[in-house]
Amino acid sequence: GPSSGVGVAARCRAPVRTTAMPKAITRRRGAAGASAAVECSKVWEEGVVPEEHERKSHWKVYARLAQARLGPLLHRRVAPGAAALAALAFGYGQLVAYLDLPPLSGSFGALGEGLFSALSADASRLVAPPAFSRWCLPASAAETPGQRAAWSVAVGLAALVNMHVLHRSGTTGDFSVLLCVHAASYLLVWQLPLPRQLRVPVVCAALGFVFHAARFGLRYDLCCLVAALLTAFSAWRLSSERRLGAPLYWCLGCFVIGATVVPKLFMAVAYHFLPIGEISDAYFLVSDFAGADRLRSVCVELLIITVNIQVPLGFLGIWFLQRQQEKSNRLLLVGEGKLAANSFVHLVGIFMLTVAVPYMLQRTVMETVNSYAFDILSREVENTLRVESLFPSGSVLLSAVAESNHTVSSFSESFSFVVSQSFDIVQRKLFSLPKLTLLPGMLISQPWLVATVLPLSIGLDEGKSRLTGAISTRIEGYAQEIQELTDRRQRIEQYDTKNEELIRRGAAGGIAKERW
């Protein structure tokens, strides 16, 4: 810390008595470095800024110190590096001109085309997200990177097999193989708090539930049974740890509560805090035009891809914020003089190479895969509306568009807007889900926060959402009216432009002008 301007500034602001001046300051070379070292040594030993520095502002001390520190660095490192880069650029330009080589932009273009071809493959879109999810989300803290890599490869192979099975059988929307293998990769690693004779049946029952839900969909009665079992198990664990009496009665009572109250309460809270009703309405609206079976299959595929990308990215975001906070805490040590500035610079470099760059690469690549998968769904819905809905079974329904105040483009854009807004909502909620998992622990550790700040925060959020909803409704009404007027104007302009000769012969320019 004392060897840089940051450390000296910290010492000047918070005077601390020391007995010796750091050696890094005494090693300055040149007149500027010597004078800066002398002045800084006075500040260092006396612990206060002299009066003349207070009157003249002690920026000159920092300027001289920066000149003494940065001057040799510029001469020894930056200047030779810049000269080497300039020489390389000049040499490459001469080589391209002499040998008539293709420009470097062409190489980047070929690289971009190769990356796009890789992303457009079904294997990249369906195999990479589950493998990435299993790698980023370990089953436990004791799981080694080798075990995570092995399970990640197993989940990716299961996704590949599932994809080939779907293509061969001609069915869509059945991802039971992938989901069962993914669930088994966690259930077989977890140390379940159960007797050994019950672990295998519980794992088999859980895998059966996953297979049934993936193959036939979630049923309400089956979800009630699972909620009842989990509630009874929680009651049994609590009664065993707290040594409560009559654990059998506790389990039976919680089983009944879990089967009757918990699912309804969960659905009520979910419908209140999440836009499930709006997304359901949007899904049924689009399914009337795109077809329920086909839309369900592509939505299930997109949901699996999105969940396996956004949830791991959310956990990676938490990990990145923790590492970034650790780096910021090291900066405080620099100000206190417990860590040298050069050491902090090295830590920043290590942080950039081992934390920031990998996080940005993973997020960029996986969000590109997710965006490409959504674009496929969006284009398919748009093409279905444009072609299948207006030309069903060899007939023509263009008269419905002609009699309305809209055009085919406005209809398709409206559907695309509904689909994109619904996808953005689901994507944001899944990305923020890992951060919400940190909330219960924080609330338990801060009970006064639960009693004071949390109700106020929920109330403000509720008021904000209601106000935003009211304003959004008004804006959507105005936007719809503007869109109708714009479509009518375009239709009138196109019709009059096409029949310009008839308007001119009939001297109907005034009527056309009034319509415009």
Number of C-alpha atoms within 10 A of each C-alpha: 25 25 19 18 19 17 21 22 20 17 22 18 13 12 16 15 11 11 9 9 16 14 10 12 21 16 12 18 15 10 11 17 20 18 17 23 24 15 16 24 18 14 19 24 15 16 17 17 19 13 10 9 13 11 8 9 11 16 12 12 20 17 14 20 26 16 16 22 19 13 13 13 12 13 11 11 10 13 12 12 13 11 11 12 12 12 12 12 12 11 12 13 13 12 12 13 12 9 8 9 10 10 11 10 9 10 11 11 11 11 12 12 12 12 11 14 11 14 20 15 10 13 16 14 21 22 22 24 26 29 25 21 22 25 20 19 18 20 19 11 7 9 12 11 11 9 15 19 17 15 21 24 19 19 30 25 18 23 26 20 15 20 20 13 16 15 11 9 8 8 10 17 17 20 20 19 20 25 22 20 21 24 17 19 20 16 19 13 14 12 11 13 9 12 8 9 8 11 16 14 11 14 16 13 12 17 19 13 17 21 21 16 16 19 14 10 11 13 10 10 11 14 15 21 17 18 22 25 19 16 22 25 17 16 21 20 16 14 17 12 9 8 10 11 10 10 17 13 13 18 21 17 15 24 24 18 17 22 22 15 14 18 20 13 12 11 11 12 11 13 13 11 9 14 13 15 12 11 18 11 11 16 18 14 14 18 16 11 18 20 15 14 12 14 21 16 15 18 17 16 20 21 18 17 23 26 19 24 27 26 23 25 25 19 18 18 18 15 14 18 13 12 15 17 12 12 15 13 11 18 21 12 16 21 21 17 18 14 17 19 21 13 13 18 12 11 15 19 13 12 17 14 12 11 17 16 12 13 17 11 11 15 19 11 12 22 16 15 24 22 14 16 22 22 13 14 20 19 13 16 23 22 14 17 19 16 11 17 18 19 14 10 8 8 9 13 12 13 9 12 13 12 9 11 17 19 20 15 12 15 15 18 13 14 20 18 13 17 20 15 14 18 19 11 13 18 18 13 15 20 20 16 15 19 14 11 10 11 11 10 10 12 14 11 11 11 11 11 13 14 11 10 10 14 12 12 11 11 11 12 12 13 12 12 12 12 12 11 12 11 12 12 12 11 12 11 12 12 12 13 11 12 15 17 14 16 18 17 15 16 16 15 15 12 11 17 11 11 11 14 11 12 16 10 9 8 11 12 15 10 10 14 8 7 11 12
